[in-house]
Amino acid sequence: SRVNTAYSRVRCGVEKFFGTLKRSYGIARTKYLGIAKNQLQMDLVASCYNVKRTINILNEQTKAALRPA
């Protein structure tokens, strides 16, 4: 249905992010008993994910700019 198609576009991006956290960063469950410690860990992991993704995007753009037309 159209509603499912609309939801799947959003869900795809979210699931990709959480899948990367689980697969690459080992974040399948929380490690600490306090909310503050778990929040800090997730913030740090999300920051690392963003830095890594930014580097990959910049590398792709650089490679595309260097390709002959």
TIVO-2410 file (N, C-alpha, C; in nm, 3 decimals):
# residues 69
REC num residu      c1      c2      c3 atome chaine
REC   1      S   0.083  -0.119   0.000     N      A
REC   1      S   0.000   0.000   0.000    CA      A
REC   1      S   0.087   0.125   0.000     C      A
REC   2      R   0.027   0.238  -0.026     N      A
REC   2      R   0.101   0.364  -0.030    CA      A
REC   2      R   0.155   0.403   0.107     C      A
REC   3      V   0.080   0.373   0.211     N      A
REC   3      V   0.124   0.407   0.346    CA      A
REC   3      V   0.249   0.326   0.381     C      A
REC   4      N   0.250   0.200   0.349     N      A
REC   4      N   0.365   0.114   0.377    CA      A
REC   4      N   0.488   0.162   0.300     C      A
REC   5      T   0.468   0.205   0.176     N      A
REC   5      T   0.580   0.256   0.096    CA      A
REC   5      T   0.637   0.382   0.159     C      A
REC   6      A   0.552   0.469   0.207     N      A
REC   6      A   0.598   0.592   0.271    CA      A
REC   6      A   0.675   0.561   0.400     C      A
REC   7      Y   0.624   0.468   0.478     N      A
REC   7      Y   0.692   0.430   0.602    CA      A
REC   7      Y   0.825   0.361   0.574     C      A
REC   8      S   0.830   0.281   0.469     N      A
REC   8      S   0.951   0.204   0.442    CA      A
REC   8      S   1.069   0.294   0.406     C      A
REC   9      R   1.043   0.408   0.345     N      A
REC   9      R   1.151   0.501   0.312    CA      A
REC   9      R   1.219   0.554   0.437     C      A
REC  10      V   1.140   0.587   0.537     N      A
REC  10      V   1.196   0.636   0.664    CA      A
REC  10      V   1.259   0.520   0.740     C      A
REC  11      R   1.189   0.408   0.746     N      A
REC  11      R   1.236   0.292   0.821    CA      A
REC  11      R   1.370   0.242   0.768     C      A
REC  12      C   1.392   0.250   0.638     N      A
REC  12      C   1.514   0.203   0.577    CA      A
REC  12      C   1.636   0.276   0.633     C      A
REC  13      G   1.628   0.408   0.642     N      A
REC  13      G   1.740   0.486   0.695    CA      A
REC  13      G   1.767   0.457   0.841     C      A
REC  14      V   1.660   0.444   0.919     N      A
REC  14      V   1.674   0.417   1.061    CA      A
REC  14      V   1.731   0.278   1.084     C      A
REC  15      E   1.679   0.179   1.013     N      A
REC  15      E   1.727   0.042   1.030    CA      A
REC  15      E   1.872   0.027   0.984     C      A
REC  16      K   1.910   0.101   0.883     N      A
REC  16      K   2.049   0.097   0.837    CA      A
REC  16      K   2.143   0.147   0.946     C      A
REC  17      F   2.104   0.256   1.011     N      A
REC  17      F   2.185   0.313   1.120    CA      A
REC  17      F   2.197   0.213   1.235     C      A
REC  18      F   2.086   0.157   1.281     N      A
REC  18      F   2.092   0.064   1.392    CA      A
REC  18      F   2.164  -0.065   1.355     C      A
REC  19      G   2.149  -0.109   1.231     N      A
REC  19      G   2.223  -0.227   1.186    CA      A
REC  19      G   2.372  -0.204   1.189     C      A
REC  20      T   2.415  -0.085   1.149     N      A
REC  20      T   2.558  -0.052   1.154    CA      A
REC  20      T   2.607  -0.048   1.297     C      A
REC  21      L   2.527   0.009   1.387     N      A
REC  21      L   2.566   0.011   1.528    CA      A
REC  21      L   2.585  -0.130   1.582     C      A
REC  22      K   2.493  -0.218   1.550     N      A
REC  22      K   2.501  -0.355   1.600    CA      A
REC  22      K   2.616  -0.431   1.537     C      A
REC  23      R   2.632  -0.419   1.406     N      A
REC  23      R   2.731  -0.496   1.333    CA      A
REC  23      R   2.873  -0.443   1.354     C      A
REC  24      S   2.892  -0.314   1.340     N      A
REC  24      S   3.027  -0.256   1.341    CA      A
REC  24      S   3.075  -0.211   1.478     C      A
REC  25      Y   2.982  -0.170   1.562     N      A
REC  25      Y   3.021  -0.115   1.691    CA      A
REC  25      Y   2.983  -0.202   1.810     C      A
REC  26      G   2.917  -0.314   1.786     N      A
REC  26      G   2.884  -0.407   1.893    CA      A
REC  26      G   2.781  -0.354   1.991     C      A
REC  27      I   2.692  -0.268   1.944     N      A
REC  27      I   2.591  -0.210   2.032    CA      A
REC  27      I   2.459  -0.285   2.012     C      A
REC  28      A   2.449  -0.401   2.069     N      A
REC  28      A   2.324  -0.476   2.060    CA      A
REC  28      A   2.242  -0.458   2.188     C      A
REC  29      R   2.311  -0.438   2.299     N      A
REC  29      R   2.245  -0.416   2.427    CA      A
REC  29      R   2.322  -0.309   2.503     C      A
REC  30      T   2.256  -0.253   2.601     N      A
REC  30      T   2.325  -0.153   2.682    CA      A
REC  30      T   2.425  -0.221   2.774     C      A
REC  31      K   2.531  -0.148   2.808     N      A
REC  31      K   2.638  -0.205   2.890    CA      A
REC  31      K   2.631  -0.161   3.035     C      A
REC  32      Y   2.564  -0.049   3.061     N      A
REC  32      Y   2.567   0.010   3.194    CA      A
REC  32      Y   2.429   0.008   3.257     C      A
REC  33      L   2.425   0.029   3.388     N      A
REC  33      L   2.298   0.027   3.458    CA      A
REC  33      L   2.231   0.164   3.465     C      A
REC  34      G   2.305   0.270   3.446     N      A
REC  34      G   2.247   0.404   3.455    CA      A
REC  34      G   2.212   0.460   3.319     C      A
REC  35      I   2.108   0.541   3.316     N      A
REC  35      I   2.064   0.603   3.191    CA      A
REC  35      I   2.171   0.699   3.140     C      A
REC  36      A   2.232   0.775   3.228     N      A
REC  36      A   2.331   0.875   3.187    CA      A
REC  36      A   2.451   0.809   3.120     C      A
REC  37      K   2.500   0.700   3.176     N      A
REC  37      K   2.616   0.631   3.117    CA      A
REC  37      K   2.580   0.572   2.981     C      A
REC  38      N   2.464   0.511   2.970     N      A
REC  38      N   2.421   0.455   2.842    CA      A
REC  38      N   2.399   0.565   2.738     C      A
REC  39      Q   2.344   0.678   2.781     N      A
REC  39      Q   2.323   0.790   2.689    CA      A
REC  39      Q   2.456   0.843   2.639     C      A
REC  40      L   2.554   0.856   2.728     N      A
REC  40      L   2.686   0.903   2.688    CA      A
REC  40      L   2.750   0.807   2.589     C      A
REC  41      Q   2.738   0.676   2.616     N      A
REC  41      Q   2.795   0.578   2.524    CA      A
REC  41      Q   2.730   0.589   2.386     C      A
REC  42      M   2.598   0.601   2.380     N      A
REC  42      M   2.530   0.612   2.252    CA      A
REC  42      M   2.567   0.742   2.180     C      A
REC  43      D   2.582   0.851   2.255     N      A
REC  43      D   2.623   0.977   2.194    CA      A
REC  43      D   2.762   0.966   2.133     C      A
REC  44      L   2.854   0.901   2.204     N      A
REC  44      L   2.990   0.885   2.153    CA      A
REC  44      L   2.993   0.794   2.030     C      A
REC  45      V   2.918   0.686   2.034     N      A
REC  45      V   2.914   0.595   1.921    CA      A
REC  45      V   2.850   0.663   1.800     C      A
REC  46      A   2.744   0.740   1.822     N      A
REC  46      A   2.680   0.812   1.712    CA      A
REC  46      A   2.775   0.916   1.654     C      A
REC  47      S   2.852   0.980   1.739     N      A
REC  47      S   2.951   1.077   1.690    CA      A
REC  47      S   3.056   1.008   1.605     C      A
REC  48      C   3.105   0.895   1.650     N      A
REC  48      C   3.203   0.819   1.571    CA      A
REC  48      C   3.143   0.776   1.438     C      A
REC  49      Y   3.020   0.732   1.439     N      A
REC  49      Y   2.952   0.692   1.316    CA      A
REC  49      Y   2.945   0.810   1.218     C      A
REC  50      N   2.909   0.928   1.271     N      A
REC  50      N   2.897   1.046   1.185    CA      A
REC  50      N   3.031   1.087   1.127     C      A
REC  51      V   3.138   1.080   1.206     N      A
REC  51      V   3.271   1.115   1.156    CA      A
REC  51      V   3.312   1.018   1.046     C      A
REC  52      K   3.293   0.889   1.070     N      A
REC  52      K   3.331   0.788   0.972    CA      A
REC  52      K   3.250   0.805   0.843     C      A
REC  53      R   3.122   0.832   0.856     N      A
REC  53      R   3.036   0.850   0.739    CA      A
REC  53      R   3.076   0.976   0.661     C      A
REC  54      T   3.109   1.082   0.732     N      A
REC  54      T   3.153   1.205   0.666    CA      A
REC  54      T   3.280   1.182   0.587     C      A
REC  55      I   3.374   1.110   0.646     N      A
REC  55      I   3.500   1.080   0.576    CA      A
REC  55      I   3.472   0.999   0.450     C      A
REC  56      N   3.384   0.900   0.460     N      A
REC  56      N   3.351   0.819   0.343    CA      A
REC  56      N   3.284   0.902   0.233     C      A
REC  57      I   3.195   0.991   0.271     N      A
REC  57      I   3.127   1.076   0.173    CA      A
REC  57      I   3.227   1.168   0.105     C      A
REC  58      L   3.317   1.228   0.182     N      A
REC  58      L   3.417   1.317   0.124    CA      A
REC  58      L   3.511   1.241   0.031     C      A
REC  59      N   3.548   1.120   0.068     N      A
REC  59      N   3.633   1.037  -0.019    CA      A
REC  59      N   3.563   1.006  -0.151     C      A
REC  60      E   3.435   0.974  -0.145     N      A
REC  60      E   3.359   0.946  -0.267    CA      A
REC  60      E   3.351   1.069  -0.356     C      A
REC  61      Q   3.329   1.186  -0.296     N      A
REC  61      Q   3.321   1.309  -0.375    CA      A
REC  61      Q   3.456   1.341  -0.439     C      A
REC  62      T   3.564   1.318  -0.366     N      A
REC  62      T   3.697   1.344  -0.420    CA      A
REC  62      T   3.727   1.252  -0.537     C      A
REC  63      K   3.694   1.125  -0.522     N      A
REC  63      K   3.715   1.029  -0.631    CA      A
REC  63      K   3.632   1.066  -0.754     C      A
REC  64      A   3.509   1.110  -0.731     N      A
REC  64      A   3.423   1.148  -0.844    CA      A
REC  64      A   3.478   1.271  -0.914     C      A
REC  65      A   3.536   1.364  -0.839     N      A
REC  65      A   3.589   1.486  -0.899    CA      A
REC  65      A   3.716   1.457  -0.979     C      A
REC  66      L   3.789   1.353  -0.943     N      A
REC  66      L   3.914   1.322  -1.011    CA      A
REC  66      L   3.896   1.233  -1.134     C      A
REC  67      R   3.778   1.175  -1.149     N      A
REC  67      R   3.752   1.089  -1.266    CA      A
REC  67      R   3.746   1.173  -1.393     C      A
REC  68      P   3.802   1.120  -1.501     N      A
REC  68      P   3.792   1.194  -1.627    CA      A
REC  68      P   3.648   1.194  -1.678     C      A
REC  69      A   3.609   1.302  -1.739     N      A
REC  69      A   3.471   1.316  -1.787    CA      A
REC  69      A   3.449   1.250  -1.920     C      A
***
